[in-house]
Amino acid sequence: MMRVLVITFFLISLVSASGVASQNALAKDSLGFALKIGDCNWTESVPPRGSGWVKIRFKKHEQIQRSYCLPTRYREVVLTRSKSGSDFWAKADSLTESSLIGRWHVKFTLLGGSEKNLVIAVREKGVAAFELLDTGPDDKPVPTPQPATWSKTLDNVSISGEVELPLGTCCRETGTLIFKAKLLSNKSFPGKLVFVTNVDEEESPYKFRSTIGTFIATRLPND
């Protein structure tokens, strides 16, 4: 009877030890799995600063400590326009295509010539006209407005048309008058001009006789 009790107690101890070993192995595997999770890297893009991602630290064992990142709830982001941004957009809006439309009084001087005056009437869709105030014979106005065209890329403005202008004090020539400028104001803008005549001239870069000058344009009232 005593031998049976000893054998039974031995078997119970063996089963208990096996169970403890299995539990330890399972805990070790679970801990290893947890450590793998703790060491893993996120495959998504790195969240920006202030995105609400936080580090959570946990301890699975007295001797081992790991940390990993988990996303919190999404944060609501409100975008507002700063004062400097408002000033920038206000300036950009003031330089739209419509800012050139209107009537401009232009004072211009060709190289070696005297100051002359004209009005540029700028309309929509690239249409314009030159009203020549004192470029006719004896500095008289030209009664008929001359057709012209204009274009604007960002703040770069180009206006051109066919006219007849005096060159120096001895002669008059017909050709293309081209105004080039940067539109930096809604009220006035300076620039440069080129007058390319219809007279052949091999030495000229345009292969036509040409001259250059400067101008300033001022918006007329009520435009």
C-alpha positions in Angstrom: 0.0 0.0 0.0 2.8 2.4 0.9 4.5 1.6 -2.4 1.4 2.5 -4.3 1.1 5.9 -2.5 4.7 6.7 -3.3 4.3 5.9 -7.0 1.1 8.0 -7.1 2.8 11.0 -5.4 5.7 10.7 -7.8 3.4 10.7 -10.9 1.5 13.7 -9.5 4.7 15.6 -9.0 5.9 14.8 -12.5 2.6 16.0 -14.0 2.8 19.2 -12.0 6.4 19.9 -13.0 5.5 19.3 -16.7 2.6 21.7 -16.4 4.8 24.4 -14.8 7.4 23.9 -17.6 4.7 24.2 -20.2 3.3 27.4 -18.7 6.9 28.8 -18.5 7.5 27.9 -22.1 4.1 29.5 -23.1 4.9 32.6 -21.1 8.4 32.8 -22.7 6.8 32.4 -26.2 4.3 35.1 -25.4 7.0 37.4 -24.1 9.0 36.8 -27.2 6.0 37.6 -29.4 5.4 40.7 -27.3 9.1 41.7 -27.7 8.8 41.2 -31.5 5.8 43.4 -31.5 7.6 46.0 -29.4 10.6 46.0 -31.7 8.7 46.1 -34.9 8.7 49.2 -37.1 5.7 50.9 -38.6 5.5 50.5 -42.4 3.4 53.7 -42.8 4.9 57.1 -43.4 6.4 58.8 -40.3 3.8 61.0 -38.6 4.4 64.7 -38.4 5.2 66.4 -35.2 2.1 67.1 -33.1 0.1 64.5 -35.0 -1.0 62.8 -31.7 1.3 59.7 -31.8 2.6 58.8 -28.4 5.0 56.4 -26.9 3.5 53.8 -24.5 5.9 51.9 -22.2 5.1 48.5 -20.7 6.9 45.9 -18.6 6.5 42.2 -19.3 9.3 41.1 -17.0 11.3 42.6 -14.2 14.5 42.5 -16.2 13.1 43.4 -19.7 11.4 46.7 -20.7 10.4 47.7 -24.2 8.5 50.6 -25.8 6.4 51.0 -28.9 4.3 53.6 -30.6 0.5 53.5 -31.0 -1.6 56.1 -32.8 -4.1 58.0 -30.7 -7.3 59.5 -32.0 -6.9 61.8 -35.0 -6.6 65.4 -34.2 -8.6 68.1 -35.9 -6.4 70.5 -37.9 -7.6 74.0 -38.6 -5.8 76.1 -41.3 -6.0 79.8 -41.1 -4.6 82.5 -43.4 -1.9 84.7 -41.8 -1.8 88.4 -42.2 1.3 88.2 -44.4 -0.5 85.5 -46.5 -3.5 87.8 -46.9 -1.3 90.6 -48.0 0.3 88.3 -50.6 -3.0 87.1 -52.0 -4.4 90.7 -52.0 -1.4 91.8 -54.1 -1.7 88.8 -56.4 -5.4 89.6 -56.9 -4.6 93.2 -57.7 -2.3 92.1 -60.5 -4.8 90.0 -62.4 -5.6 90.5 -66.0 -8.3 93.0 -65.3 -5.9 95.4 -63.5 -4.4 96.3 -66.9 -7.8 97.0 -68.5 -8.6 100.7 -68.8 -7.0 103.8 -70.4 -3.4 104.7 -69.8 -1.7 108.0 -70.6 1.8 107.2 -71.9 4.7 109.6 -72.1 7.5 108.1 -74.2 10.9 109.2 -75.6 12.7 107.6 -78.5 16.5 107.7 -78.5 17.6 111.1 -80.0 14.0 112.4 -80.1 11.7 114.5 -78.0 9.0 113.4 -75.6 5.7 112.3 -77.1 2.3 111.3 -75.8 -0.3 108.8 -76.5 -3.2 107.0 -74.8 -3.4 103.2 -74.7 -7.0 101.9 -74.4 -6.7 98.4 -73.1 -9.7 96.1 -73.5 -10.4 92.5 -72.7 -9.1 89.5 -74.6 -5.8 91.2 -75.7 -7.5 94.0 -77.6 -6.1 97.6 -77.4 -5.8 100.8 -79.3 -3.2 103.6 -79.6 -4.6 107.2 -79.5 -1.7 109.3 -80.7 -1.9 112.7 -79.2 1.1 114.6 -80.7 2.9 112.2 -83.1 1.3 113.6 -86.3 3.0 116.2 -88.6 3.7 119.4 -86.7 3.1 117.6 -83.5 -0.6 117.3 -84.2 -2.8 114.4 -82.9 -3.7 111.5 -85.2 -7.5 111.5 -85.5 -7.9 107.8 -86.0 -7.0 105.3 -83.1 -4.5 102.7 -84.3 -5.3 99.0 -83.5 -3.0 97.3 -81.0 -2.7 94.1 -79.1 -1.5 93.3 -75.6 -0.5 90.3 -73.5 0.3 89.7 -69.8 2.2 86.8 -68.2 2.3 87.1 -64.5 3.4 90.7 -64.1 5.1 91.0 -67.5 3.2 93.2 -69.9 3.7 93.6 -73.7 1.7 96.1 -75.9 2.3 96.6 -79.6 0.8 98.2 -82.7 1.5 99.7 -86.1 2.1 103.5 -86.0 3.9 106.3 -87.9 6.4 108.2 -85.8 8.9 110.9 -86.4 12.6 109.8 -86.2 14.8 112.6 -85.2 14.0 115.9 -86.9 14.2 115.0 -90.5 11.9 112.1 -91.3 8.9 110.0 -90.4 8.7 106.2 -90.5 6.0 103.5 -90.1 6.6 100.4 -88.1 5.8 98.4 -85.0 5.8 100.2 -81.6 6.4 97.7 -78.8 6.0 98.6 -75.1 7.5 96.2 -72.5 7.1 96.5 -68.7 6.4 94.9 -65.4 3.0 95.8 -64.0 3.8 96.4 -60.3 1.1 98.9 -59.6 -2.5 99.5 -60.6 -1.9 103.2 -61.0 1.3 103.6 -63.0 4.2 101.6 -64.4 7.5 102.5 -66.2 9.1 100.5 -69.0 11.1 100.3 -72.2 10.0 100.4 -75.8 11.3 99.4 -79.2 10.2 100.9 -82.5 11.0 98.6 -85.5 10.4 100.4 -88.8 9.7 98.9 -92.2 13.0 100.1 -93.6 15.5 97.3 -94.3 18.8 97.6 -92.4 21.2 94.6 -92.4 23.1 95.9 -89.4 20.1 95.9 -87.2 19.4 92.8 -85.1 15.8 92.9 -86.4 17.1 93.4 -90.0 15.0 96.5 -90.0 15.9 100.0 -88.9 15.0 100.3 -85.3 15.4 102.5 -82.2 14.7 102.2 -78.5 13.4 104.4 -75.8 11.7 104.6 -72.4 8.2 105.4 -71.2 5.9 105.8 -68.2 2.2 104.9 -68.2 -0.3 106.5 -65.8 -3.9 105.3 -65.4 -6.4 107.9 -66.4 -9.2 108.8 -63.9 -12.5 106.9 -63.9 -10.9 103.7 -65.1 
